[in-house]
Amino acid sequence: MRRRKPLFNILLLVLSMIKEIEFDKIDDIAPILDLYRERYGENSLAENFIEQIKTSVSNDKTSLFGTYDKNEILKGIGFFGKASARILLVFADGNMDLEKELLGALCNRFQKEYSHIATGGAWIPWISAPLSQHLIEIGFVKYDRAHMTLDKNAIEELDEPILPAGMSFEVYSRSNRNEISELIFRGNDGSVDQDVFPDFFGSLENCMKMVEDIEGDRYGEYKDGSSWILRFDCVIIGACFMTCMDGATGYIPDIVIEPEHRGKGLGRALLIHSMKRQIESNTTICKTDLDVTFSNTARYLYESLGFSTVEEYAMYTLKS
């Protein structure tokens, strides 16, 4: 069978004015960012966004590309996060042709360096319906997800869990990191979330990096003593990480139960215990949030506890 030429390679052939933006030219993106805020709201980007980008580019964590017209006027921008292998933003003020070309250029530039490229996520408005369709056409797989929340009163009303004999809750310690990372990898190996987030769950090393990122405040403020593990006969069979966002929102970056112990209500017990202990120790927290992939059966657990969906969004993954 004749191999089809990747669409993003075809797109790149027609481009003559897409190039990486040099560090000393980053300030030139300000008018494009103003257009972005005008289209999606003042709060769609941080006030110091350019400074954040400069820091990220100088640390070699982000690459910034621009598309220019024949007069060398910047018309659109694209950001690629090297640490997460993710297209962070593509914007050309609604010019779909330019935005498609920027996507194609980013894919062509980075696909050989990474086993996957991802994009999308919560609170990201720039992926319009036509752009979503284009991502699918060039090989991305779309995964629908939900951002969910449960308020403090509902958490307080949940019954305290009772564990089977031989099982106990313990506070997570950083000394458990290696054992927990192995558990997370086993718990996600072959799952839909491994496809959605290969940079988190694709290997044991990635799982260890994710745990380190949680402890390093990447997913909200992390405090020692706020996350919990579940033991059975001295073996860790579950873990629930808890962080705090903006001082008032508890967040669950990850929860996992050993596959052979699933279907026994242990995930429910661990989740309830973790949420209750967090709101007891931090009285400023008024709700707990999490994110879940639609096809992950854990979504039904969250709904049964009373979690409601705040926003639906999509993630897109392109495998090399």
Rosetta blueprint (number, residue, H / E / L):
1 M L
2 R L
3 R L
4 R L
5 K L
6 P L
7 L H
8 F H
9 N H
10 I H
11 L H
12 L H
13 L H
14 V L
15 L L
16 S L
17 M L
18 I E
19 K E
20 E E
21 I L
22 E L
23 F H
24 D H
25 K H
26 I H
27 D H
28 D H
29 I H
30 A H
31 P H
32 I H
33 L H
34 D H
35 L H
36 Y H
37 R H
38 E H
39 R H
40 Y H
41 G L
42 E H
43 N H
44 S H
45 L L
46 A L
47 E L
48 N L
49 F H
50 I H
51 E H
52 Q H
53 I H
54 K H
55 T H
56 S H
57 V H
58 S H
59 N L
60 D L
61 K L
62 T E
63 S E
64 L E
65 F E
66 G E
67 T E
68 Y E
69 D L
70 K L
71 N L
72 E L
73 I L
74 L E
75 K E
76 G E
77 I E
78 G E
79 F E
80 F E
81 G E
82 K L
83 A L
84 S L
85 A L
86 R E
87 I E
88 L E
89 L E
90 V E
91 F E
92 A L
93 D L
94 G L
95 N L
96 M H
97 D H
98 L H
99 E H
100 K H
101 E H
102 L H
103 L H
104 G H
105 A H
106 L H
107 C H
108 N H
109 R H
110 F H
111 Q L
112 K L
113 E L
114 Y L
115 S L
116 H E
117 I E
118 A E
119 T E
120 G E
121 G L
122 A L
123 W L
124 I L
125 P L
126 W L
127 I L
128 S L
129 A H
130 P H
131 L H
132 S H
133 Q H
134 H H
135 L H
136 I H
137 E H
138 I L
139 G L
140 F L
141 V E
142 K E
143 Y E
144 D E
145 R E
146 A E
147 H E
148 M E
149 T E
150 L E
151 D E
152 K H
153 N H
154 A H
155 I H
156 E H
157 E H
158 L L
159 D L
160 E L
161 P L
162 I L
163 L L
164 P L
165 A L
166 G L
167 M E
168 S E
169 F E
170 E E
171 V E
172 Y L
173 S L
174 R H
175 S H
176 N H
177 R H
178 N H
179 E H
180 I H
181 S H
182 E H
183 L H
184 I H
185 F H
186 R H
187 G H
188 N H
189 D L
190 G L
191 S L
192 V H
193 D H
194 Q H
195 D H
196 V H
197 F L
198 P H
199 D H
200 F H
201 F H
202 G L
203 S L
204 L H
205 E H
206 N H
207 C H
208 M H
209 K H
210 M H
211 V H
212 E H
213 D H
214 I H
215 E H
216 G L
217 D L
218 R L
219 Y L
220 G L
221 E E
222 Y L
223 K L
224 D L
225 G L
226 S L
227 S L
228 W E
229 I E
230 L E
231 R E
232 F E
233 D L
234 C L
235 V E
236 I E
237 I E
238 G E
239 A E
240 C E
241 F E
242 M E
243 T E
244 C E
245 M E
246 D L
247 G L
248 A L
249 T E
250 G E
251 Y E
252 I E
253 P E
254 D E
255 I E
256 V E
257 I E
258 E L
259 P H
260 E H
261 H H
262 R L
263 G L
264 K L
265 G L
266 L H
267 G H
268 R H
269 A H
270 L H
271 L H
272 I H
273 H H
274 S H
275 M H
276 K H
277 R H
278 Q H
279 I H
280 E H
281 S H
282 N L
283 T L
284 T L
285 I L
286 C L
287 K E
288 T E
289 D E
290 L E
291 D E
292 V E
293 T E
294 F L
295 S L
296 N L
297 T L
298 A H
299 R H
300 Y H
301 L H
302 Y H
303 E H
304 S H
305 L H
306 G L
307 F L
308 S E
309 T E
310 V E
311 E E
312 E E
313 Y E
314 A E
315 M E
316 Y E
317 T E
318 L E
319 K E
320 S L
